[in-house]
């Protein structure tokens, strides 16, 4: 499980659940950049945009830490 933090939002990524649907990349290409390290760049979007896109993850690999 990897954590990516920005101010008051933390995105968790569980690689074992990821089905590589690409929904995250299609929805927020400035945030989710699979060819870069780290591949999640939370500074490139607002908290609302990030939460909305993470909630659209079909596999549940991306979640918001409570």
mmCIF file as Biopython writes it, N, C-alpha, C and O atoms, coordinates in Angstrom:
data_model
#
loop_
_atom_site.group_PDB
_atom_site.id
_atom_site.type_symbol
_atom_site.label_atom_id
_atom_site.label_alt_id
_atom_site.label_comp_id
_atom_site.label_asym_id
_atom_site.label_entity_id
_atom_site.label_seq_id
_atom_site.pdbx_PDB_ins_code
_atom_site.Cartn_x
_atom_site.Cartn_y
_atom_site.Cartn_z
_atom_site.occupancy
_atom_site.B_iso_or_equiv
_atom_site.auth_seq_id
_atom_site.auth_asym_id
_atom_site.pdbx_PDB_model_num
ATOM 1   N N  . UNK A ? 1  ? 0.845   -1.171 0.000   1.0 0.0 1  A 1 
ATOM 2   C CA . UNK A ? 1  ? 0.000   0.000  0.000   1.0 0.0 1  A 1 
ATOM 3   C C  . UNK A ? 1  ? 0.897   1.243  0.000   1.0 0.0 1  A 1 
ATOM 4   O O  . UNK A ? 1  ? 1.778   1.381  0.849   1.0 0.0 1  A 1 
ATOM 5   N N  . UNK A ? 2  ? 0.666   2.131  -0.946  1.0 0.0 2  A 1 
ATOM 6   C CA . UNK A ? 2  ? 1.432   3.376  -1.030  1.0 0.0 2  A 1 
ATOM 7   C C  . UNK A ? 2  ? 0.528   4.541  -0.663  1.0 0.0 2  A 1 
ATOM 8   O O  . UNK A ? 2  ? -0.673  4.526  -0.931  1.0 0.0 2  A 1 
ATOM 9   N N  . UNK A ? 3  ? 1.129   5.553  -0.044  1.0 0.0 3  A 1 
ATOM 10  C CA . UNK A ? 3  ? 0.399   6.761  0.344   1.0 0.0 3  A 1 
ATOM 11  C C  . UNK A ? 3  ? 0.946   7.963  -0.406  1.0 0.0 3  A 1 
ATOM 12  O O  . UNK A ? 3  ? 2.157   8.134  -0.545  1.0 0.0 3  A 1 
ATOM 13  N N  . UNK A ? 4  ? 0.030   8.789  -0.882  1.0 0.0 4  A 1 
ATOM 14  C CA . UNK A ? 4  ? 0.388   10.041 -1.543  1.0 0.0 4  A 1 
ATOM 15  C C  . UNK A ? 4  ? -0.397  11.139 -0.842  1.0 0.0 4  A 1 
ATOM 16  O O  . UNK A ? 4  ? -1.624  11.072 -0.763  1.0 0.0 4  A 1 
ATOM 17  N N  . UNK A ? 5  ? 0.314   12.170 -0.322  1.0 0.0 5  A 1 
ATOM 18  C CA . UNK A ? 5  ? -0.323  13.194 0.502   1.0 0.0 5  A 1 
ATOM 19  C C  . UNK A ? 5  ? -0.264  14.569 -0.147  1.0 0.0 5  A 1 
ATOM 20  O O  . UNK A ? 5  ? 0.699   14.933 -0.821  1.0 0.0 5  A 1 
ATOM 21  N N  . UNK A ? 6  ? -1.345  15.317 0.089   1.0 0.0 6  A 1 
ATOM 22  C CA . UNK A ? 6  ? -1.407  16.727 -0.294  1.0 0.0 6  A 1 
ATOM 23  C C  . UNK A ? 6  ? -2.253  17.418 0.754   1.0 0.0 6  A 1 
ATOM 24  O O  . UNK A ? 6  ? -3.453  17.163 0.852   1.0 0.0 6  A 1 
ATOM 25  N N  . UNK A ? 7  ? -1.654  18.273 1.524   1.0 0.0 7  A 1 
ATOM 26  C CA . UNK A ? 7  ? -2.365  19.028 2.554   1.0 0.0 7  A 1 
ATOM 27  C C  . UNK A ? 7  ? -3.271  18.119 3.376   1.0 0.0 7  A 1 
ATOM 28  O O  . UNK A ? 7  ? -2.788  17.320 4.178   1.0 0.0 7  A 1 
ATOM 29  N N  . UNK A ? 8  ? -4.588  18.238 3.180   1.0 0.0 8  A 1 
ATOM 30  C CA . UNK A ? 8  ? -5.538  17.484 4.000   1.0 0.0 8  A 1 
ATOM 31  C C  . UNK A ? 8  ? -6.164  16.294 3.277   1.0 0.0 8  A 1 
ATOM 32  O O  . UNK A ? 8  ? -7.229  15.821 3.674   1.0 0.0 8  A 1 
ATOM 33  N N  . UNK A ? 9  ? -5.521  15.810 2.231   1.0 0.0 9  A 1 
ATOM 34  C CA . UNK A ? 9  ? -6.011  14.616 1.535   1.0 0.0 9  A 1 
ATOM 35  C C  . UNK A ? 9  ? -4.850  13.642 1.332   1.0 0.0 9  A 1 
ATOM 36  O O  . UNK A ? 9  ? -3.749  14.032 0.945   1.0 0.0 9  A 1 
ATOM 37  N N  . UNK A ? 10 ? -5.126  12.376 1.603   1.0 0.0 10 A 1 
ATOM 38  C CA . UNK A ? 10 ? -4.146  11.309 1.385   1.0 0.0 10 A 1 
ATOM 39  C C  . UNK A ? 10 ? -4.782  10.229 0.528   1.0 0.0 10 A 1 
ATOM 40  O O  . UNK A ? 10 ? -5.831  9.685  0.871   1.0 0.0 10 A 1 
ATOM 41  N N  . UNK A ? 11 ? -4.141  9.927  -0.582  1.0 0.0 11 A 1 
ATOM 42  C CA . UNK A ? 11 ? -4.604  8.874  -1.480  1.0 0.0 11 A 1 
ATOM 43  C C  . UNK A ? 11 ? -3.805  7.618  -1.179  1.0 0.0 11 A 1 
ATOM 44  O O  . UNK A ? 11 ? -2.577  7.648  -1.093  1.0 0.0 11 A 1 
ATOM 45  N N  . UNK A ? 12 ? -4.512  6.532  -1.023  1.0 0.0 12 A 1 
ATOM 46  C CA . UNK A ? 12 ? -3.887  5.221  -0.835  1.0 0.0 12 A 1 
ATOM 47  C C  . UNK A ? 12 ? -4.014  4.440  -2.132  1.0 0.0 12 A 1 
ATOM 48  O O  . UNK A ? 12 ? -5.063  4.459  -2.777  1.0 0.0 12 A 1 
ATOM 49  N N  . UNK A ? 13 ? -2.938  3.748  -2.513  1.0 0.0 13 A 1 
ATOM 50  C CA . UNK A ? 13 ? -2.959  2.902  -3.705  1.0 0.0 13 A 1 
ATOM 51  C C  . UNK A ? 13 ? -2.538  1.499  -3.315  1.0 0.0 13 A 1 
ATOM 52  O O  . UNK A ? 13 ? -1.429  1.277  -2.831  1.0 0.0 13 A 1 
ATOM 53  N N  . UNK A ? 14 ? -3.438  0.561  -3.532  1.0 0.0 14 A 1 
ATOM 54  C CA . UNK A ? 14 ? -3.171  -0.851 -3.265  1.0 0.0 14 A 1 
ATOM 55  C C  . UNK A ? 14 ? -2.893  -1.530 -4.599  1.0 0.0 14 A 1 
ATOM 56  O O  . UNK A ? 14 ? -3.812  -1.885 -5.337  1.0 0.0 14 A 1 
ATOM 57  N N  . UNK A ? 15 ? -1.636  -1.699 -4.888  1.0 0.0 15 A 1 
ATOM 58  C CA . UNK A ? 15 ? -1.196  -2.264 -6.172  1.0 0.0 15 A 1 
ATOM 59  C C  . UNK A ? 15 ? -1.808  -3.645 -6.433  1.0 0.0 15 A 1 
ATOM 60  O O  . UNK A ? 15 ? -2.050  -4.003 -7.585  1.0 0.0 15 A 1 
ATOM 61  N N  . UNK A ? 16 ? -2.056  -4.408 -5.391  1.0 0.0 16 A 1 
ATOM 62  C CA . UNK A ? 16 ? -2.590  -5.763 -5.571  1.0 0.0 16 A 1 
ATOM 63  C C  . UNK A ? 16 ? -4.035  -5.751 -6.071  1.0 0.0 16 A 1 
ATOM 64  O O  . UNK A ? 16 ? -4.496  -6.748 -6.626  1.0 0.0 16 A 1 
ATOM 65  N N  . UNK A ? 17 ? -4.751  -4.656 -5.887  1.0 0.0 17 A 1 
ATOM 66  C CA . UNK A ? 17 ? -6.143  -4.549 -6.346  1.0 0.0 17 A 1 
ATOM 67  C C  . UNK A ? 17 ? -6.271  -3.899 -7.718  1.0 0.0 17 A 1 
ATOM 68  O O  . UNK A ? 17 ? -7.315  -4.000 -8.362  1.0 0.0 17 A 1 
ATOM 69  N N  . UNK A ? 18 ? -5.219  -3.236 -8.160  1.0 0.0 18 A 1 
ATOM 70  C CA . UNK A ? 18 ? -5.280  -2.458 -9.399  1.0 0.0 18 A 1 
ATOM 71  C C  . UNK A ? 18 ? -5.472  -3.366 -10.618 1.0 0.0 18 A 1 
ATOM 72  O O  . UNK A ? 18 ? -4.736  -4.331 -10.820 1.0 0.0 18 A 1 
ATOM 73  N N  . UNK A ? 19 ? -6.491  -3.021 -11.428 1.0 0.0 19 A 1 
ATOM 74  C CA . UNK A ? 19 ? -6.760  -3.787 -12.659 1.0 0.0 19 A 1 
ATOM 75  C C  . UNK A ? 19 ? -6.304  -3.003 -13.900 1.0 0.0 19 A 1 
ATOM 76  O O  . UNK A ? 19 ? -6.551  -3.422 -15.031 1.0 0.0 19 A 1 
ATOM 77  N N  . UNK A ? 20 ? -5.650  -1.886 -13.679 1.0 0.0 20 A 1 
ATOM 78  C CA . UNK A ? 20 ? -5.085  -1.058 -14.754 1.0 0.0 20 A 1 
ATOM 79  C C  . UNK A ? 20 ? -6.135  -0.671 -15.797 1.0 0.0 20 A 1 
ATOM 80  O O  . UNK A ? 20 ? -5.893  -0.750 -17.001 1.0 0.0 20 A 1 
ATOM 81  N N  . UNK A ? 21 ? -7.298  -0.253 -15.314 1.0 0.0 21 A 1 
ATOM 82  C CA . UNK A ? 21 ? -8.370  0.184  -16.210 1.0 0.0 21 A 1 
ATOM 83  C C  . UNK A ? 21 ? -8.047  1.520  -16.868 1.0 0.0 21 A 1 
ATOM 84  O O  . UNK A ? 21 ? -8.566  1.838  -17.938 1.0 0.0 21 A 1 
ATOM 85  N N  . UNK A ? 22 ? -7.189  2.296  -16.221 1.0 0.0 22 A 1 
ATOM 86  C CA . UNK A ? 22 ? -6.817  3.592  -16.771 1.0 0.0 22 A 1 
ATOM 87  C C  . UNK A ? 22 ? -7.813  4.700  -16.470 1.0 0.0 22 A 1 
ATOM 88  O O  . UNK A ? 22 ? -7.657  5.813  -16.971 1.0 0.0 22 A 1 
ATOM 89  N N  . UNK A ? 23 ? -8.829  4.425  -15.668 1.0 0.0 23 A 1 
ATOM 90  C CA . UNK A ? 23 ? -9.824  5.439  -15.333 1.0 0.0 23 A 1 
ATOM 91  C C  . UNK A ? 23 ? -9.183  6.641  -14.656 1.0 0.0 23 A 1 
ATOM 92  O O  . UNK A ? 23 ? -9.560  7.782  -14.925 1.0 0.0 23 A 1 
ATOM 93  N N  . UNK A ? 24 ? -8.231  6.397  -13.792 1.0 0.0 24 A 1 
ATOM 94  C CA . UNK A ? 24 ? -7.563  7.494  -13.082 1.0 0.0 24 A 1 
ATOM 95  C C  . UNK A ? 24 ? -6.809  8.383  -14.069 1.0 0.0 24 A 1 
ATOM 96  O O  . UNK A ? 24 ? -6.887  9.609  -13.988 1.0 0.0 24 A 1 
ATOM 97  N N  . UNK A ? 25 ? -6.089  7.775  -14.988 1.0 0.0 25 A 1 
ATOM 98  C CA . UNK A ? 25 ? -5.294  8.515  -15.966 1.0 0.0 25 A 1 
ATOM 99  C C  . UNK A ? 25 ? -6.203  9.283  -16.928 1.0 0.0 25 A 1 
ATOM 100 O O  . UNK A ? 25 ? -5.924  10.437 -17.256 1.0 0.0 25 A 1 
ATOM 101 N N  . UNK A ? 26 ? -7.270  8.660  -17.374 1.0 0.0 26 A 1 
ATOM 102 C CA . UNK A ? 26 ? -8.210  9.322  -18.286 1.0 0.0 26 A 1 
ATOM 103 C C  . UNK A ? 26 ? -8.912  10.489 -17.608 1.0 0.0 26 A 1 
ATOM 104 O O  . UNK A ? 26 ? -9.161  11.516 -18.240 1.0 0.0 26 A 1 
ATOM 105 N N  . UNK A ? 27 ? -9.232  10.340 -16.332 1.0 0.0 27 A 1 
ATOM 106 C CA . UNK A ? 27 ? -9.973  11.371 -15.616 1.0 0.0 27 A 1 
ATOM 107 C C  . UNK A ? 27 ? -9.114  12.541 -15.165 1.0 0.0 27 A 1 
ATOM 108 O O  . UNK A ? 27 ? -9.551  13.690 -15.230 1.0 0.0 27 A 1 
ATOM 109 N N  . UNK A ? 28 ? -7.900  12.267 -14.712 1.0 0.0 28 A 1 
ATOM 110 C CA . UNK A ? 28 ? -6.988  13.315 -14.242 1.0 0.0 28 A 1 
ATOM 111 C C  . UNK A ? 28 ? -5.565  13.027 -14.730 1.0 0.0 28 A 1 
ATOM 112 O O  . UNK A ? 28 ? -4.709  12.611 -13.948 1.0 0.0 28 A 1 
ATOM 113 N N  . UNK A ? 29 ? -5.318  13.249 -16.017 1.0 0.0 29 A 1 
ATOM 114 C CA . UNK A ? 29 ? -3.996  12.922 -16.567 1.0 0.0 29 A 1 
ATOM 115 C C  . UNK A ? 29 ? -2.854  13.756 -15.994 1.0 0.0 29 A 1 
ATOM 116 O O  . UNK A ? 29 ? -1.694  13.355 -16.088 1.0 0.0 29 A 1 
ATOM 117 N N  . UNK A ? 30 ? -3.162  14.904 -15.405 1.0 0.0 30 A 1 
ATOM 118 C CA . UNK A ? 30 ? -2.104  15.712 -14.788 1.0 0.0 30 A 1 
ATOM 119 C C  . UNK A ? 30 ? -1.729  15.219 -13.399 1.0 0.0 30 A 1 
ATOM 120 O O  . UNK A ? 30 ? -0.704  15.618 -12.846 1.0 0.0 30 A 1 
ATOM 121 N N  . UNK A ? 31 ? -2.565  14.347 -12.834 1.0 0.0 31 A 1 
ATOM 122 C CA . UNK A ? 31 ? -2.317  13.795 -11.495 1.0 0.0 31 A 1 
ATOM 123 C C  . UNK A ? 31 ? -1.754  12.385 -11.574 1.0 0.0 31 A 1 
ATOM 124 O O  . UNK A ? 31 ? -0.773  12.057 -10.908 1.0 0.0 31 A 1 
ATOM 125 N N  . UNK A ? 32 ? -2.385  11.559 -12.393 1.0 0.0 32 A 1 
ATOM 126 C CA . UNK A ? 32 ? -1.987  10.150 -12.498 1.0 0.0 32 A 1 
ATOM 127 C C  . UNK A ? 32 ? -1.151  9.952  -13.755 1.0 0.0 32 A 1 
ATOM 128 O O  . UNK A ? 32 ? -1.660  9.980  -14.876 1.0 0.0 32 A 1 
ATOM 129 N N  . UNK A ? 33 ? 0.148   9.751  -13.536 1.0 0.0 33 A 1 
ATOM 130 C CA . UNK A ? 33 ? 1.116   9.656  -14.628 1.0 0.0 33 A 1 
ATOM 131 C C  . UNK A ? 33 ? 1.906   8.354  -14.472 1.0 0.0 33 A 1 
ATOM 132 O O  . UNK A ? 33 ? 2.981   8.350  -13.871 1.0 0.0 33 A 1 
ATOM 133 N N  . UNK A ? 34 ? 1.384   7.261  -15.003 1.0 0.0 34 A 1 
ATOM 134 C CA . UNK A ? 34 ? 1.997   5.950  -14.767 1.0 0.0 34 A 1 
ATOM 135 C C  . UNK A ? 34 ? 3.422   5.781  -15.285 1.0 0.0 34 A 1 
ATOM 136 O O  . UNK A ? 34 ? 4.105   4.835  -14.890 1.0 0.0 34 A 1 
ATOM 137 N N  . UNK A ? 35 ? 3.882   6.660  -16.147 1.0 0.0 35 A 1 
ATOM 138 C CA . UNK A ? 35 ? 5.243   6.524  -16.679 1.0 0.0 35 A 1 
ATOM 139 C C  . UNK A ? 35 ? 6.266   7.336  -15.881 1.0 0.0 35 A 1 
ATOM 140 O O  . UNK A ? 35 ? 7.445   7.377  -16.233 1.0 0.0 35 A 1 
ATOM 141 N N  . UNK A ? 36 ? 5.803   7.983  -14.801 1.0 0.0 36 A 1 
ATOM 142 C CA . UNK A ? 36 ? 6.703   8.790  -13.983 1.0 0.0 36 A 1 
ATOM 143 C C  . UNK A ? 36 ? 6.809   8.214  -12.575 1.0 0.0 36 A 1 
ATOM 144 O O  . UNK A ? 36 ? 5.973   7.411  -12.159 1.0 0.0 36 A 1 
ATOM 145 N N  . UNK A ? 37 ? 7.834   8.626  -11.853 1.0 0.0 37 A 1 
ATOM 146 C CA . UNK A ? 37 ? 8.016   8.208  -10.462 1.0 0.0 37 A 1 
ATOM 147 C C  . UNK A ? 37 ? 8.174   9.468  -9.619  1.0 0.0 37 A 1 
ATOM 148 O O  . UNK A ? 37 ? 9.068   10.264 -9.911  1.0 0.0 37 A 1 
ATOM 149 N N  . UNK A ? 38 ? 7.371   9.692  -8.605  1.0 0.0 38 A 1 
ATOM 150 C CA . UNK A ? 38 ? 6.175   8.918  -8.287  1.0 0.0 38 A 1 
ATOM 151 C C  . UNK A ? 38 ? 5.093   9.163  -9.335  1.0 0.0 38 A 1 
ATOM 152 O O  . UNK A ? 38 ? 5.066   10.208 -9.985  1.0 0.0 38 A 1 
ATOM 153 N N  . UNK A ? 39 ? 4.219   8.203  -9.484  1.0 0.0 39 A 1 
ATOM 154 C CA . UNK A ? 39 ? 3.225   8.286  -10.551 1.0 0.0 39 A 1 
ATOM 155 C C  . UNK A ? 39 ? 1.990   9.095  -10.167 1.0 0.0 39 A 1 
ATOM 156 O O  . UNK A ? 39 ? 1.176   9.414  -11.034 1.0 0.0 39 A 1 
ATOM 157 N N  . UNK A ? 40 ? 1.832   9.434  -8.888  1.0 0.0 40 A 1 
ATOM 158 C CA . UNK A ? 40 ? 0.710   10.235 -8.431  1.0 0.0 40 A 1 
ATOM 159 C C  . UNK A ? 40 ? 1.230   11.611 -8.028  1.0 0.0 40 A 1 
ATOM 160 O O  . UNK A ? 40 ? 2.081   11.723 -7.146  1.0 0.0 40 A 1 
ATOM 161 N N  . UNK A ? 41 ? 0.719   12.656 -8.673  1.0 0.0 41 A 1 
ATOM 162 C CA . UNK A ? 41 ? 1.141   14.042 -8.448  1.0 0.0 41 A 1 
ATOM 163 C C  . UNK A ? 41 ? -0.058  14.857 -7.960  1.0 0.0 41 A 1 
ATOM 164 O O  . UNK A ? 41 ? -0.710  15.544 -8.748  1.0 0.0 41 A 1 
ATOM 165 N N  . UNK A ? 42 ? -0.341  14.779 -6.680  1.0 0.0 42 A 1 
ATOM 166 C CA . UNK A ? 42 ? -1.544  15.402 -6.122  1.0 0.0 42 A 1 
ATOM 167 C C  . UNK A ? 42 ? -1.541  16.922 -6.216  1.0 0.0 42 A 1 
ATOM 168 O O  . UNK A ? 42 ? -2.608  17.533 -6.157  1.0 0.0 42 A 1 
ATOM 169 N N  . UNK A ? 43 ? -0.396  17.542 -6.356  1.0 0.0 43 A 1 
ATOM 170 C CA . UNK A ? 43 ? -0.343  18.997 -6.451  1.0 0.0 43 A 1 
ATOM 171 C C  . UNK A ? 43 ? -0.956  19.534 -7.742  1.0 0.0 43 A 1 
ATOM 172 O O  . UNK A ? 43 ? -1.154  20.743 -7.870  1.0 0.0 43 A 1 
ATOM 173 N N  . UNK A ? 44 ? -1.256  18.668 -8.687  1.0 0.0 44 A 1 
ATOM 174 C CA . UNK A ? 44 ? -1.759  19.094 -9.988  1.0 0.0 44 A 1 
ATOM 175 C C  . UNK A ? 44 ? -3.279  19.152 -10.081 1.0 0.0 44 A 1 
ATOM 176 O O  . UNK A ? 44 ? -3.818  19.303 -11.177 1.0 0.0 44 A 1 
ATOM 177 N N  . UNK A ? 45 ? -3.988  19.034 -8.948  1.0 0.0 45 A 1 
ATOM 178 C CA . UNK A ? 45 ? -5.451  19.109 -8.965  1.0 0.0 45 A 1 
ATOM 179 C C  . UNK A ? 45 ? -5.954  19.513 -7.584  1.0 0.0 45 A 1 
ATOM 180 O O  . UNK A ? 45 ? -5.223  19.452 -6.595  1.0 0.0 45 A 1 
ATOM 181 N N  . UNK A ? 46 ? -7.205  19.922 -7.540  1.0 0.0 46 A 1 
ATOM 182 C CA . UNK A ? 46 ? -7.814  20.291 -6.265  1.0 0.0 46 A 1 
ATOM 183 C C  . UNK A ? 46 ? -8.223  19.042 -5.491  1.0 0.0 46 A 1 
ATOM 184 O O  . UNK A ? 46 ? -8.324  17.951 -6.052  1.0 0.0 46 A 1 
ATOM 185 N N  . UNK A ? 47 ? -8.453  19.219 -4.209  1.0 0.0 47 A 1 
ATOM 186 C CA . UNK A ? 47 ? -8.901  18.105 -3.374  1.0 0.0 47 A 1 
ATOM 187 C C  . UNK A ? 47 ? -10.199 17.517 -3.914  1.0 0.0 47 A 1 
ATOM 188 O O  . UNK A ? 47 ? -10.349 16.296 -3.966  1.0 0.0 47 A 1 
ATOM 189 N N  . UNK A ? 48 ? -11.126 18.360 -4.311  1.0 0.0 48 A 1 
ATOM 190 C CA . UNK A ? 48 ? -12.420 17.890 -4.827  1.0 0.0 48 A 1 
ATOM 191 C C  . UNK A ? 48 ? -12.222 17.038 -6.077  1.0 0.0 48 A 1 
ATOM 192 O O  . UNK A ? 48 ? -12.843 15.984 -6.209  1.0 0.0 48 A 1 
ATOM 193 N N  . UNK A ? 49 ? -11.371 17.480 -6.989  1.0 0.0 49 A 1 
ATOM 194 C CA . UNK A ? 49 ? -11.106 16.711 -8.214  1.0 0.0 49 A 1 
ATOM 195 C C  . UNK A ? 49 ? -10.465 15.363 -7.885  1.0 0.0 49 A 1 
ATOM 196 O O  . UNK A ? 49 ? -10.818 14.339 -8.469  1.0 0.0 49 A 1 
ATOM 197 N N  . UNK A ? 50 ? -9.531  15.375 -6.955  1.0 0.0 50 A 1 
ATOM 198 C CA . UNK A ? 50 ? -8.826  14.148 -6.574  1.0 0.0 50 A 1 
ATOM 199 C C  . UNK A ? 50 ? -9.795  13.152 -5.948  1.0 0.0 50 A 1 
ATOM 200 O O  . UNK A ? 50 ? -9.818  11.981 -6.327  1.0 0.0 50 A 1 
ATOM 201 N N  . UNK A ? 51 ? -10.585 13.613 -4.997  1.0 0.0 51 A 1 
ATOM 202 C CA . UNK A ? 51 ? -11.543 12.730 -4.318  1.0 0.0 51 A 1 
ATOM 203 C C  . UNK A ? 51 ? -12.542 12.153 -5.317  1.0 0.0 51 A 1 
ATOM 204 O O  . UNK A ? 51 ? -12.842 10.960 -5.277  1.0 0.0 51 A 1 
ATOM 205 N N  . UNK A ? 52 ? -13.051 12.987 -6.204  1.0 0.0 52 A 1 
ATOM 206 C CA . UNK A ? 52 ? -14.011 12.521 -7.222  1.0 0.0 52 A 1 
ATOM 207 C C  . UNK A ? 52 ? -13.398 11.423 -8.094  1.0 0.0 52 A 1 
ATOM 208 O O  . UNK A ? 52 ? -14.040 10.408 -8.364  1.0 0.0 52 A 1 
ATOM 209 N N  . UNK A ? 53 ? -12.162 11.632 -8.529  1.0 0.0 53 A 1 
ATOM 210 C CA . UNK A ? 53 ? -11.524 10.645 -9.412  1.0 0.0 53 A 1 
ATOM 211 C C  . UNK A ? 53 ? -11.169 9.366  -8.668  1.0 0.0 53 A 1 
ATOM 212 O O  . UNK A ? 53 ? -11.351 8.272  -9.204  1.0 0.0 53 A 1 
ATOM 213 N N  . UNK A ? 54 ? -10.674 9.482  -7.462  1.0 0.0 54 A 1 
ATOM 214 C CA . UNK A ? 54 ? -10.344 8.294  -6.667  1.0 0.0 54 A 1 
ATOM 215 C C  . UNK A ? 54 ? -11.601 7.465  -6.421  1.0 0.0 54 A 1 
ATOM 216 O O  . UNK A ? 54 ? -11.556 6.236  -6.480  1.0 0.0 54 A 1 
ATOM 217 N N  . UNK A ? 55 ? -12.714 8.126  -6.148  1.0 0.0 55 A 1 
ATOM 218 C CA . UNK A ? 55 ? -13.974 7.407  -5.920  1.0 0.0 55 A 1 
ATOM 219 C C  . UNK A ? 55 ? -14.478 6.700  -7.175  1.0 0.0 55 A 1 
ATOM 220 O O  . UNK A ? 55 ? -15.318 5.806  -7.077  1.0 0.0 55 A 1 
ATOM 221 N N  . UNK A ? 56 ? -13.985 7.082  -8.347  1.0 0.0 56 A 1 
ATOM 222 C CA . UNK A ? 56 ? -14.376 6.431  -9.596  1.0 0.0 56 A 1 
ATOM 223 C C  . UNK A ? 56 ? -13.539 5.208  -9.927  1.0 0.0 56 A 1 
ATOM 224 O O  . UNK A ? 56 ? -13.792 4.545  -10.934 1.0 0.0 56 A 1 
ATOM 225 N N  . UNK A ? 57 ? -12.558 4.898  -9.113  1.0 0.0 57 A 1 
ATOM 226 C CA . UNK A ? 57 ? -11.688 3.742  -9.359  1.0 0.0 57 A 1 
ATOM 227 C C  . UNK A ? 57 ? -12.531 2.462  -9.310  1.0 0.0 57 A 1 
ATOM 228 O O  . UNK A ? 57 ? -13.102 2.152  -8.265  1.0 0.0 57 A 1 
ATOM 229 N N  . UNK A ? 58 ? -12.621 1.718  -10.409 1.0 0.0 58 A 1 
ATOM 230 C CA . UNK A ? 58 ? -13.494 0.545  -10.450 1.0 0.0 58 A 1 
ATOM 231 C C  . UNK A ? 58 ? -13.054 -0.633 -9.581  1.0 0.0 58 A 1 
ATOM 232 O O  . UNK A ? 58 ? -13.882 -1.452 -9.183  1.0 0.0 58 A 1 
ATOM 233 N N  . UNK A ? 59 ? -11.769 -0.720 -9.288  1.0 0.0 59 A 1 
ATOM 234 C CA . UNK A ? 59 ? -11.285 -1.857 -8.519  1.0 0.0 59 A 1 
ATOM 235 C C  . UNK A ? 59 ? -11.156 -1.565 -7.023  1.0 0.0 59 A 1 
ATOM 236 O O  . UNK A ? 59 ? -11.019 -2.487 -6.219  1.0 0.0 59 A 1 
ATOM 237 N N  . UNK A ? 60 ? -11.199 -0.301 -6.657  1.0 0.0 60 A 1 
ATOM 238 C CA . UNK A ? 60 ? -10.977 0.075  -5.266  1.0 0.0 60 A 1 
ATOM 239 C C  . UNK A ? 60 ? -9.502  0.127  -4.904  1.0 0.0 60 A 1 
ATOM 240 O O  . UNK A ? 60 ? -9.151  0.201  -3.726  1.0 0.0 60 A 1 
ATOM 241 N N  . UNK A ? 61 ? -8.641  0.087  -5.907  1.0 0.0 61 A 1 
ATOM 242 C CA . UNK A ? 61 ? -7.199  0.165  -5.646  1.0 0.0 61 A 1 
ATOM 243 C C  . UNK A ? 61 ? -6.809  1.536  -5.122  1.0 0.0 61 A 1 
ATOM 244 O O  . UNK A ? 61 ? -5.888  1.659  -4.314  1.0 0.0 61 A 1 
ATOM 245 N N  . UNK A ? 62 ? -7.510  2.566  -5.580  1.0 0.0 62 A 1 
ATOM 246 C CA . UNK A ? 62 ? -7.301  3.915  -5.087  1.0 0.0 62 A 1 
ATOM 247 C C  . UNK A ? 62 ? -8.399  4.249  -4.081  1.0 0.0 62 A 1 
ATOM 248 O O  . UNK A ? 62 ? -9.586  4.076  -4.359  1.0 0.0 62 A 1 
ATOM 249 N N  . UNK A ? 63 ? -7.991  4.726  -2.923  1.0 0.0 63 A 1 
ATOM 250 C CA . UNK A ? 63 ? -8.943  5.135  -1.893  1.0 0.0 63 A 1 
ATOM 251 C C  . UNK A ? 63 ? -8.416  6.393  -1.204  1.0 0.0 63 A 1 
ATOM 252 O O  . UNK A ? 63 ? -7.244  6.748  -1.326  1.0 0.0 63 A 1 
ATOM 253 N N  . UNK A ? 64 ? -9.311  7.049  -0.484  1.0 0.0 64 A 1 
ATOM 254 C CA . UNK A ? 64 ? -8.947  8.216  0.309   1.0 0.0 64 A 1 
ATOM 255 C C  . UNK A ? 64 ? -8.797  7.768  1.751   1.0 0.0 64 A 1 
ATOM 256 O O  . UNK A ? 64 ? -9.685  7.117  2.303   1.0 0.0 64 A 1 
ATOM 257 N N  . UNK A ? 65 ? -7.681  8.114  2.355   1.0 0.0 65 A 1 
ATOM 258 C CA . UNK A ? 65 ? -7.450  7.764  3.763   1.0 0.0 65 A 1 
ATOM 259 C C  . UNK A ? 65 ? -8.340  8.639  4.629   1.0 0.0 65 A 1 
ATOM 260 O O  . UNK A ? 65 ? -8.384  9.858  4.460   1.0 0.0 65 A 1 
ATOM 261 N N  . UNK A ? 66 ? -9.039  8.015  5.546   1.0 0.0 66 A 1 
ATOM 262 C CA . UNK A ? 66 ? -9.958  8.741  6.446   1.0 0.0 66 A 1 
ATOM 263 C C  . UNK A ? 66 ? -9.227  9.205  7.673   1.0 0.0 66 A 1 
ATOM 264 O O  . UNK A ? 66 ? -9.825  9.832  8.547   1.0 0.0 66 A 1 
#
